[in-house]
């Protein structure tokens, strides 16, 4: 991997237990840090509806392999629950519990009422979890004890949830340019906001750092349809959440904006790093880590100007900034090199 700037970079490569002749990872592939550890959770490429998965120690490369993930891993919740401390994991075909003992596996899988291809999972308090997809038009509330469906709220598909001092939860749906405050105890939306259109955001202190841009019209084309000659199209399956997701546009991101986490007003706008795709988080000094299609960039915490950028010769499938560390982990889906890399500075 090539680097730019003066920040030194240490690179480690860890081989993954992937069987030969399987498909690669897909859009939405997740790398998820395991709280209190130096490990990440990820699903492995599979030709079946039940995916193998593994936990990788980013210090040593030691890998624990598990089974029975209901599709590709998309999100996880590690909420502390004295009655049942097992994490919840969301995959493309259902919701389940992660167990490492007595053997690594996913159990208590719930599929009914969850829908396929959901991508976001939140601990929203009051004994509930929130399930969404950034392109959908709703948030599904389910029981945090057994995963059963409770209620569906009409609102922009969320990809960031921020707890508020009054006990409500604020959900940011950049794809639709909206945000909502939800009274979770009453299961209702109590306030709505208009925000810039975008693709990703992270909470950093009292501000939300978001990747935004202009809407680009597209024509969704599903399997079996014939594209209209000359029309802008995109092949999309869409989340199967019981609603019709708004896939009539895409967002071409070209700016980083800072939103006040309290008022949702825009504090600052700067050009985004080239090919930026995700806001990954902060490093130990407060610099913003932004994932790009072939690497990542470090941004100054104040000016948001690029301090250092790193780039691979091939595209990256997924990346994660590990909280409290100066490290990024990236998945490489090159057919010649399906591996997990760590990059430390």
Secondary structure, 3 states (H helix, E strand, C coil): CEEECCCCCEEEEEECCCCCCCCCCCCCCCCEECCCCCEEEEECCCCCCCEEEEEEECCCCCEEEEEEECCCEEEEECCCCCCCCCCEEEECCEEEEEECCCCCEEEEEECCCCCECCCEEEEEECCEEEEECCCCCEEEEEECCCCCEEEEEECCCCCEEEECCCCCEEEEEHHHCEEEEEECCCCEEEEEEECCCEEEEEEECCEEEEEEEEEEECEEECCCCCCCCCCCEEECCCCECCCCCCCCEEEEEEEEEEEECCCCCEEEEEECCCCEEEEEEECCCCCEEEEECCEEEEECCCCCCEEEEEECCCCEEEEEECCCCCEEEEEEEECCEEEEEEEEC
